[in-house]
């Protein structure tokens, strides 16, 4: 999920935890009227956390795990290996929450905004990091929940990486919470609606996978694996892939649509993004050999198994050959290149898909790791 949506989710969760409530403090017993102050629902003491402070902590903490983008400075393979790793780990979340709570408490103390220590911020920091992890877990990219003990990726596979409705619900709930600062219900309702949207997408995913199994049965395909990949614009847009051990049988479909959706260049982008997904009954199934076909398949398999692609093999969930190329090597010999993509990121109508990597083999010389970008092979 994108970092902005993560930050919004943390801010909304903080508002659900901390609301502005009038706390009655008698200035002079029996003679003076009561006056109000800001307080957290769990703390009635003077100087307790104010809602705006909770929102700041929640926003920062929920965005924090994506700080791991810096691993990209060490190279693209390092990014694939370590993104959504230790900063997204459930095991390390308490440590990151303590670190952020301590830093934020120091900052509040310097600005004289909040005299309390890190303990007053810890619950919000931990909850906001947890909601970030959950936000990545519901996508298909997945996240390494058990890092650094395990590099296994876990993902619900229900949501596309960017979902405008999901983000819109969070924004609307935050605005409602600002209008009703003494009420917790806007934030709670917003979080509940967001969870309901995820549940709707998860249910649609089940329908898409079921259609994959039905297609395999109709076509006489021995399905080794059936996967449904979420797509933008609607929770009912899916790319379904049936893998038979050698080939992917792929269709872009909408699990609720009964008629094709026609979009022109003048239509809004949501309609254009959604148009390629056909009703189930009209879905077009395309066959994509995983390693190509004919005489090339053998050396393409060799390229796929090369140690230079070890990280990409670990990363790619549905790898498929996207390009082969023969060219002259630096020593005058023939260099053969094979580039692979991941079906999870092949969105219809998008000219460039991310994460397309391969190797160029040149006899006994060391293989070259390459990527496909803007139609060109570039060294990695």
Beta strands, then each sheet from edge to edge (+ up, - down):
strand 1: 25-26
strand 2: 34-35
strand 3: 225-230
strand 4: 237-243
strand 5: 247-254
strand 6: 278-279
strand 7: 286-289
strand 8: 319-328
strand 9: 334-342
strand 10: 357-362
strand 11: 365-373
strand 12: 376-379
sheet 1: 1+ 2-
sheet 2: 3+ 4- 5+ 6+
sheet 3: 3+ 4- 5+ 7-
sheet 4: 8+ 9- 10+ 11- 12+
end
